[in-house]
């Protein structure tokens, strides 16, 4: 492995103290596999926007979390565009919810062994989910809902299932058995159930960015329950500055300058339960074992122009562990990554050089080339 080892000292905190704080909702029972309610962001907004542009901020609760759309544009149109974005979020939520009895995902989960017609949006996100499952060899798996339920992560009634039950449920998590026909028809085999929590918000962010672009918006910031996506730069032409949480202390550990980028983190340090055996079990499931992931990683942050890609990859690379995650980046190199480990190391891909400032001197930083 090719590493450059550097120990960074804090020295940027004073610039960040006046920033806007956003944090995601911790209750994710609907999109049960969403990992990103663990992430704390600070968005740098030091410079004053151009007086020619109006800032419109719209807040919405959807997908069991709090979301904010902050757009800059013509005074007459920017609020209308934000409303269109809100309508799209609510539409996607209605389609993809695992608990809404009128959603298409609920329909698929409760009409197994039958071909079902679905909306174009549902079709698209399920195709992306299967593609990412195949790309990551199952490290991202949209078919783990019954396993998550057995552990209690969908209801809050936590327990450790016996091995026999887990192994039985794992027989119904083979995503390759989810079938597609070109006429927007999807087939789930008996006992298979889908949960898109690990990809839904990233997919939604991509759709919102598309709507904003189509309606003439060139500068915007989305915070979809902790998933950050940016359109262009800030109105003054400078880059957005996104802070990433230290998963061990809760403080801001790094600040990354971005434009036209999704910044999405997975971690198991806030959504977990401690069982009677004294062990902590996190909500991210290893699809090879059916057990919560227990490796050296504390959090994984992915940067990509695609929210769909970043969302699913952050889950997958967390599951893989550090060595396999770094090898995956080396093979593909179409995203950037920052890993924090439990033993206070940070692995950062070289594309973030000159874009990231580390604010926490407790992490030894290794650059991956």
Secondary structure as UniProt FT lines:
FT   STRAND          3..7
FT   HELIX           13..16
FT   TURN            17..18
FT   STRAND          20..23
FT   TURN            32..33
FT   HELIX           36..38
FT   STRAND          40..43
FT   TURN            51..52
FT   STRAND          54..62
FT   TURN            63..64
FT   STRAND          65..73
FT   TURN            75..77
FT   HELIX           78..96
FT   TURN            101..102
FT   HELIX           104..110
FT   TURN            112..113
FT   STRAND          115..117
FT   HELIX           120..135
FT   TURN            136..138
FT   TURN            142..143
FT   HELIX           145..151
FT   TURN            152..155
FT   HELIX           163..170
FT   TURN            171..172
FT   HELIX           175..177
FT   STRAND          179..181
FT   TURN            182..184
FT   STRAND          185..187
FT   TURN            190..191
FT   TURN            197..199
FT   HELIX           200..214
FT   TURN            215..216
FT   STRAND          219..224
FT   TURN            225..226
FT   STRAND          227..231
FT   TURN            235..236
FT   STRAND          240..245
FT   TURN            247..249
FT   STRAND          252..258
FT   STRAND          262..267
FT   STRAND          272..274
FT   TURN            276..277
FT   STRAND          280..282
FT   TURN            287..289
FT   STRAND          297..304
FT   HELIX           307..320
FT   HELIX           322..332
FT   STRAND          336..341
FT   TURN            342..343
FT   STRAND          345..349
FT   HELIX           350..352
FT   TURN            353..355
FT   STRAND          356..358
FT   TURN            361..362
FT   STRAND          364..368
//
